[in-house]
Amino acid sequence: MNKRLYPFELNGRYGYHDEDGHVVISPQYDYAYDFSDNLAGVGLSGKYGYIDGKGNICIPCIYDEVGMFYKGTACVFVPTGYGVIDRSGRFMIPPMYESASSFHEGISLVSLRGKFGFVNEQNRFVIPPIYEDASGFDSAGWACVALRGAYRYINRAGETVLEMGDFDEANPFHENLAIVRRGAQYMYVDRNGKPLLNTAYDDAIGSSEGFLGVKKHGKWGFVNLGGDLVSDMKYDEISPFHHGMAAVCILKKWGVIDSLGKEILPCRYEAIRIYSKTMLWIFLADAGGCYIRPTGEVIRPRNARGQAIR
């Protein structure tokens, strides 16, 4: 699939158009998810399956829930539990778990009887299900886990690489920084467990594109890796930076700022999603959802003749 396709809704049915609004797959589904790994999850008659970029059903709509494909595998749910399928729909992991993830370098994070562990592609536990909480392995091969209330980071062999016993909570690393909590205070640490900044915050979100989303005195904003403000601390909610932009919220209305903290879109939308440098999705309660450029230009679905469809 050469061009990225975007799901859109028209008269209660979902299809896909390209970045210029040209309809590639006509609205025919009850629901449609984003493409990933050249497949997209779609819903028909209460069940879900997958299509390719031409709208061909590659995996029939037989599942109750579907996840996004990643390097040839995806997590799905049926009444017996969560499992993992390949691109043919074959179960690599049988649907027997309380949760599961697609495979990352041959390992899937699963939960069984309230405990988390890791299985290989033969559904054998390579790290037993002993943890109360766990994340998938990051690009450095570390996973964040909790055992008997204490957090630590382990490698793919299950060996501890960093103890976090001094903290009440730890989270996965993003851009080599992890958010940890002691009491009611949050901070960032590096892979040696050393705090990045001397400042603690009331809350925080993961590092993205070199920016840290932090909360102080009830309001959110962004700082750089040196702790310097790059936006005003005035937002009620924020999302991480993507493609040089971040969604921000004031009084339940969302807008977009750039990496200098400058407003790109005002806070007037019920929801915003940043897809790329040139494509955003917005939602207004009285007008529904649509795609726009950062300049505000609206991208409307168009037929083969270039006419907007309604």
Secondary structure as a PSIPRED ss2 file (coil, helix, strand):
# PSIPRED VFORMAT (PSIPRED V4.0)

   1 M C   1.000  0.000  0.000
   2 N C   1.000  0.000  0.000
   3 K C   1.000  0.000  0.000
   4 R C   1.000  0.000  0.000
   5 L C   1.000  0.000  0.000
   6 Y E   0.000  0.000  1.000
   7 P E   0.000  0.000  1.000
   8 F E   0.000  0.000  1.000
   9 E E   0.000  0.000  1.000
  10 L E   0.000  0.000  1.000
  11 N C   1.000  0.000  0.000
  12 G C   1.000  0.000  0.000
  13 R E   0.000  0.000  1.000
  14 Y E   0.000  0.000  1.000
  15 G E   0.000  0.000  1.000
  16 Y E   0.000  0.000  1.000
  17 H E   0.000  0.000  1.000
  18 D C   1.000  0.000  0.000
  19 E C   1.000  0.000  0.000
  20 D C   1.000  0.000  0.000
  21 G C   1.000  0.000  0.000
  22 H E   0.000  0.000  1.000
  23 V E   0.000  0.000  1.000
  24 V E   0.000  0.000  1.000
  25 I E   0.000  0.000  1.000
  26 S E   0.000  0.000  1.000
  27 P E   0.000  0.000  1.000
  28 Q E   0.000  0.000  1.000
  29 Y E   0.000  0.000  1.000
  30 D C   1.000  0.000  0.000
  31 Y E   0.000  0.000  1.000
  32 A E   0.000  0.000  1.000
  33 Y E   0.000  0.000  1.000
  34 D E   0.000  0.000  1.000
  35 F E   0.000  0.000  1.000
  36 S E   0.000  0.000  1.000
  37 D C   1.000  0.000  0.000
  38 N C   1.000  0.000  0.000
  39 L E   0.000  0.000  1.000
  40 A E   0.000  0.000  1.000
  41 G E   0.000  0.000  1.000
  42 V E   0.000  0.000  1.000
  43 G E   0.000  0.000  1.000
  44 L E   0.000  0.000  1.000
  45 S C   1.000  0.000  0.000
  46 G C   1.000  0.000  0.000
  47 K E   0.000  0.000  1.000
  48 Y E   0.000  0.000  1.000
  49 G E   0.000  0.000  1.000
  50 Y E   0.000  0.000  1.000
  51 I E   0.000  0.000  1.000
  52 D C   1.000  0.000  0.000
  53 G C   1.000  0.000  0.000
  54 K C   1.000  0.000  0.000
  55 G C   1.000  0.000  0.000
  56 N C   1.000  0.000  0.000
  57 I E   0.000  0.000  1.000
  58 C E   0.000  0.000  1.000
  59 I E   0.000  0.000  1.000
  60 P E   0.000  0.000  1.000
  61 C E   0.000  0.000  1.000
  62 I E   0.000  0.000  1.000
  63 Y E   0.000  0.000  1.000
  64 D C   1.000  0.000  0.000
  65 E E   0.000  0.000  1.000
  66 V E   0.000  0.000  1.000
  67 G C   1.000  0.000  0.000
  68 M C   1.000  0.000  0.000
  69 F C   1.000  0.000  0.000
  70 Y E   0.000  0.000  1.000
  71 K C   1.000  0.000  0.000
  72 G C   1.000  0.000  0.000
  73 T E   0.000  0.000  1.000
  74 A E   0.000  0.000  1.000
  75 C E   0.000  0.000  1.000
  76 V E   0.000  0.000  1.000
  77 F E   0.000  0.000  1.000
  78 V E   0.000  0.000  1.000
  79 P C   1.000  0.000  0.000
  80 T C   1.000  0.000  0.000
  81 G E   0.000  0.000  1.000
  82 Y E   0.000  0.000  1.000
  83 G E   0.000  0.000  1.000
  84 V E   0.000  0.000  1.000
  85 I E   0.000  0.000  1.000
  86 D E   0.000  0.000  1.000
  87 R C   1.000  0.000  0.000
  88 S C   1.000  0.000  0.000
  89 G C   1.000  0.000  0.000
  90 R C   1.000  0.000  0.000
  91 F E   0.000  0.000  1.000
  92 M E   0.000  0.000  1.000
  93 I E   0.000  0.000  1.000
  94 P E   0.000  0.000  1.000
  95 P E   0.000  0.000  1.000
  96 M E   0.000  0.000  1.000
  97 Y E   0.000  0.000  1.000
  98 E C   1.000  0.000  0.000
  99 S E   0.000  0.000  1.000
 100 A E   0.000  0.000  1.000
 101 S C   1.000  0.000  0.000
 102 S C   1.000  0.000  0.000
 103 F C   1.000  0.000  0.000
 104 H E   0.000  0.000  1.000
 105 E C   1.000  0.000  0.000
 106 G C   1.000  0.000  0.000
 107 I E   0.000  0.000  1.000
 108 S E   0.000  0.000  1.000
 109 L E   0.000  0.000  1.000
 110 V E   0.000  0.000  1.000
 111 S E   0.000  0.000  1.000
 112 L E   0.000  0.000  1.000
 113 R C   1.000  0.000  0.000
 114 G C   1.000  0.000  0.000
 115 K E   0.000  0.000  1.000
 116 F E   0.000  0.000  1.000
 117 G E   0.000  0.000  1.000
 118 F E   0.000  0.000  1.000
 119 V E   0.000  0.000  1.000
 120 N C   1.000  0.000  0.000
 121 E C   1.000  0.000  0.000
 122 Q C   1.000  0.000  0.000
 123 N C   1.000  0.000  0.000
 124 R C   1.000  0.000  0.000
 125 F E   0.000  0.000  1.000
 126 V E   0.000  0.000  1.000
 127 I E   0.000  0.000  1.000
 128 P E   0.000  0.000  1.000
 129 P E   0.000  0.000  1.000
 130 I E   0.000  0.000  1.000
 131 Y E   0.000  0.000  1.000
 132 E C   1.000  0.000  0.000
 133 D E   0.000  0.000  1.000
 134 A E   0.000  0.000  1.000
 135 S C   1.000  0.000  0.000
 136 G C   1.000  0.000  0.000
 137 F C   1.000  0.000  0.000
 138 D C   1.000  0.000  0.000
 139 S C   1.000  0.000  0.000
 140 A C   1.000  0.000  0.000
 141 G C   1.000  0.000  0.000
 142 W C   1.000  0.000  0.000
 143 A E   0.000  0.000  1.000
 144 C E   0.000  0.000  1.000
 145 V E   0.000  0.000  1.000
 146 A E   0.000  0.000  1.000
 147 L E   0.000  0.000  1.000
 148 R C   1.000  0.000  0.000
 149 G C   1.000  0.000  0.000
 150 A E   0.000  0.000  1.000
 151 Y E   0.000  0.000  1.000
 152 R E   0.000  0.000  1.000
 153 Y E   0.000  0.000  1.000
 154 I E   0.000  0.000  1.000
 155 N C   1.000  0.000  0.000
 156 R C   1.000  0.000  0.000
 157 A C   1.000  0.000  0.000
 158 G C   1.000  0.000  0.000
 159 E C   1.000  0.000  0.000
 160 T E   0.000  0.000  1.000
 161 V E   0.000  0.000  1.000
 162 L E   0.000  0.000  1.000
 163 E E   0.000  0.000  1.000
 164 M C   1.000  0.000  0.000
 165 G C   1.000  0.000  0.000
 166 D C   1.000  0.000  0.000
 167 F C   1.000  0.000  0.000
 168 D C   1.000  0.000  0.000
 169 E E   0.000  0.000  1.000
 170 A E   0.000  0.000  1.000
 171 N C   1.000  0.000  0.000
 172 P C   1.000  0.000  0.000
 173 F C   1.000  0.000  0.000
 174 H E   0.000  0.000  1.000
 175 E C   1.000  0.000  0.000
 176 N C   1.000  0.000  0.000
 177 L E   0.000  0.000  1.000
 178 A E   0.000  0.000  1.000
 179 I E   0.000  0.000  1.000
 180 V E   0.000  0.000  1.000
 181 R E   0.000  0.000  1.000
 182 R E   0.000  0.000  1.000
 183 G C   1.000  0.000  0.000
 184 A C   1.000  0.000  0.000
 185 Q E   0.000  0.000  1.000
 186 Y E   0.000  0.000  1.000
 187 M E   0.000  0.000  1.000
 188 Y E   0.000  0.000  1.000
 189 V E   0.000  0.000  1.000
 190 D C   1.000  0.000  0.000
 191 R C   1.000  0.000  0.000
 192 N C   1.000  0.000  0.000
 193 G C   1.000  0.000  0.000
 194 K C   1.000  0.000  0.000
 195 P E   0.000  0.000  1.000
 196 L C   1.000  0.000  0.000
 197 L C   1.000  0.000  0.000
 198 N C   1.000  0.000  0.000
 199 T C   1.000  0.000  0.000
 200 A C   1.000  0.000  0.000
 201 Y E   0.000  0.000  1.000
 202 D C   1.000  0.000  0.000
 203 D E   0.000  0.000  1.000
 204 A E   0.000  0.000  1.000
 205 I E   0.000  0.000  1.000
 206 G E   0.000  0.000  1.000
 207 S E   0.000  0.000  1.000
 208 S E   0.000  0.000  1.000
 209 E C   1.000  0.000  0.000
 210 G C   1.000  0.000  0.000
 211 F E   0.000  0.000  1.000
 212 L E   0.000  0.000  1.000
 213 G E   0.000  0.000  1.000
 214 V E   0.000  0.000  1.000
 215 K E   0.000  0.000  1.000
 216 K E   0.000  0.000  1.000
 217 H C   1.000  0.000  0.000
 218 G C   1.000  0.000  0.000
 219 K E   0.000  0.000  1.000
 220 W E   0.000  0.000  1.000
 221 G E   0.000  0.000  1.000
 222 F E   0.000  0.000  1.000
 223 V E   0.000  0.000  1.000
 224 N E   0.000  0.000  1.000
 225 L C   1.000  0.000  0.000
 226 G C   1.000  0.000  0.000
 227 G C   1.000  0.000  0.000
 228 D C   1.000  0.000  0.000
 229 L E   0.000  0.000  1.000
 230 V C   1.000  0.000  0.000
 231 S C   1.000  0.000  0.000
 232 D C   1.000  0.000  0.000
 233 M C   1.000  0.000  0.000
 234 K C   1.000  0.000  0.000
 235 Y E   0.000  0.000  1.000
 236 D C   1.000  0.000  0.000
 237 E E   0.000  0.000  1.000
 238 I E   0.000  0.000  1.000
 239 S C   1.000  0.000  0.000
 240 P C   1.000  0.000  0.000
 241 F C   1.000  0.000  0.000
 242 H E   0.000  0.000  1.000
 243 H C   1.000  0.000  0.000
 244 G C   1.000  0.000  0.000
 245 M E   0.000  0.000  1.000
 246 A E   0.000  0.000  1.000
 247 A E   0.000  0.000  1.000
 248 V E   0.000  0.000  1.000
 249 C E   0.000  0.000  1.000
 250 I E   0.000  0.000  1.000
 251 L C   1.000  0.000  0.000
 252 K C   1.000  0.000  0.000
 253 K E   0.000  0.000  1.000
 254 W E   0.000  0.000  1.000
 255 G E   0.000  0.000  1.000
 256 V E   0.000  0.000  1.000
 257 I E   0.000  0.000  1.000
 258 D E   0.000  0.000  1.000
 259 S C   1.000  0.000  0.000
 260 L C   1.000  0.000  0.000
 261 G C   1.000  0.000  0.000
 262 K C   1.000  0.000  0.000
 263 E E   0.000  0.000  1.000
 264 I E   0.000  0.000  1.000
 265 L E   0.000  0.000  1.000
 266 P E   0.000  0.000  1.000
 267 C E   0.000  0.000  1.000
 268 R E   0.000  0.000  1.000
 269 Y E   0.000  0.000  1.000
 270 E C   1.000  0.000  0.000
 271 A E   0.000  0.000  1.000
 272 I E   0.000  0.000  1.000
 273 R E   0.000  0.000  1.000
 274 I E   0.000  0.000  1.000
 275 Y C   1.000  0.000  0.000
 276 S C   1.000  0.000  0.000
 277 K C   1.000  0.000  0.000
 278 T C   1.000  0.000  0.000
 279 M C   1.000  0.000  0.000
 280 L E   0.000  0.000  1.000
 281 W E   0.000  0.000  1.000
 282 I E   0.000  0.000  1.000
 283 F E   0.000  0.000  1.000
 284 L E   0.000  0.000  1.000
 285 A C   1.000  0.000  0.000
 286 D C   1.000  0.000  0.000
 287 A C   1.000  0.000  0.000
 288 G E   0.000  0.000  1.000
 289 G E   0.000  0.000  1.000
 290 C E   0.000  0.000  1.000
 291 Y E   0.000  0.000  1.000
 292 I E   0.000  0.000  1.000
 293 R C   1.000  0.000  0.000
 294 P C   1.000  0.000  0.000
 295 T C   1.000  0.000  0.000
 296 G C   1.000  0.000  0.000
 297 E C   1.000  0.000  0.000
 298 V E   0.000  0.000  1.000
 299 I E   0.000  0.000  1.000
 300 R C   1.000  0.000  0.000
 301 P C   1.000  0.000  0.000
 302 R E   0.000  0.000  1.000
 303 N C   1.000  0.000  0.000
 304 A C   1.000  0.000  0.000
 305 R C   1.000  0.000  0.000
 306 G C   1.000  0.000  0.000
 307 Q C   1.000  0.000  0.000
 308 A E   0.000  0.000  1.000
 309 I C   1.000  0.000  0.000
 310 R C   1.000  0.000  0.000
